[in-house]
């Protein structure tokens, strides 16, 4: 993003010359503190483990960890290693992280301190596995039959893009025995000052590096993201764990619906969200069954296994049900990119996933039909179809009023992606392939304009600024070629669109605003923008979360508030937040 584009983005998002404090909802600060832990919305010092109490930590070890006296005991795990993260993210400024801990055993356990990075894909993916890891008890020597006599060492390094930890940049900082011993508590400090990062044990500096030597590229421009500990094959006892610095903040109260390592899955991504006619919220996502393998790489035990799961809320997102499995890969289904759609005439809810496959529920989402294949829609020019991800719509105006329509994207000959529409005129009994767009767009969102035209707003895969906009004059049966719209951020990330229909109002009434939600540069600063003229201008915006954030989905709650389910903190959690439209529209 050049200087001019950055100024335009700051102006559009309302961040130019404004502090984050203005984005906190009036009257909701106390609820935010209660929901997210003590002092989590206040810059300064935050405590994560206090005399063995897990005040504000999360991760795969949340169920396995236990409190013994004044210690928080985090045991190892055969597949995950039980990473435990602070429940807060640091801004890209000076900080001081401190902890008092004990390694119960020393001998190549791989016990580590983690900071920055995001562990959401195997390292063969373009996103890479950008991690800064300090291995306190280096495991490499004990795995080599030729180096068993080599003293264990403290190593540090950052994984390179597309490279697993074993081939990453690693530097030996010193012998483990010179700094710590099994069963003996020690103090750990990680300090950033300007471009210097130093690591200390018991007040003694182990190493000091320039961040620029390790952190580079647009994907890392908001480093560090989060921080925590990784027992891997040993057990860590945490006595104290805190940090001082500038922390990312939410513009409103947020609650975690899913987080890494819970309910039997390594990672949850790609949210979908809708409200049924009775006011029940249905939240969907991909549940990815990964291992936190040796070397801190995302790998899978049984291939790239992705399931589709759902949770329900009957109190506007304050509490959520137990997780419900909708699609388990293994029967030929692809459970990626779940996108819901509500038929307001029949009350049925549809869910479409990659394949495409469609499911439906007639009982408020309590039970679902088996996935039904729509692969008959594929053509020689459209080799696959993936919905959204986000949501489908039901048309409100014109000759095709009542039509159910999903936006989708798929691969074309040559490997390029293009967007399309899938629609039904008989309440989901049959589905047809609508209009398609030229290659270059993906992860589209669909919305109906006040004049009845249908617009696809897609992530840009052409390498040029702006989101790609395609317009249909015939209810999605055909689309004009896409054109770039540089007024919106998130051109390289999924974003969500929503027509604001206040509950109880006529769905066909004119003058309803359009909402856009997406992150800014570097996949951070999740922002909601409002247009009163069908997207020609976006004069109003508010920041939802100032840290790392990515995919999102929006819906209207029964009381008229706007609900958002979004990815945050390096894909470590899917969180829900809501706000009254007056907060956004003034």
Buried (B, 14 or more C-beta within 10 A) or exposed (E): BEEEBEEBBBEBBBBEEEEBEEBBBEEBBEBBBEBBBEBBBEBEEBBBBBEBEBBBBBBBBBEBBEEEEEBBBBBBBEBBBBBBBBBBBBBBEBBBBBBBBBBBBBBBBBBBBBBBBBBBBBBEEEBBBBBBBBBBBBBBBBEEEEEEEEEBBBBBBBBBBBBBBEEBEBBBBBEBEBBBEBEEBBBBBBBBEEEEBBBBBBEEEBBEBEBEEBBBEEBBEBBBBBBBBBBBBBBBBBBBBBBBBBBBBBBBBBBBBBBBBBBEBBBBBBBBBBBBBEBBBBBBBBBBBBBBBBBBBBBBEEEBBBBBBBBBBBEBBEEBBEBBBBBBBEEEBBBBBBBBBBBBEBBBBBBBBBBBBBBBBBEBBEEBEEBBEBEEBBEEEBEBBBBBBBBBBBBBBBEBBBBBBBBBBBBBEEEBBBBBBBBBBEBBEEBBBBBBBBBBBBBBBBBBBBEBBBBBBBBBBBEEBBBBBBBBBBBBBBBEEBEBBEBBBBBBBBBBBBBBBEEEEEEEEEEBBBBBBBBBBBBBBBBBBBBBEBBEEBEBBBBBBBBBBBBBBBBBBBEBBBBBBBBBBBBBBBBBBBBBBEBBBE
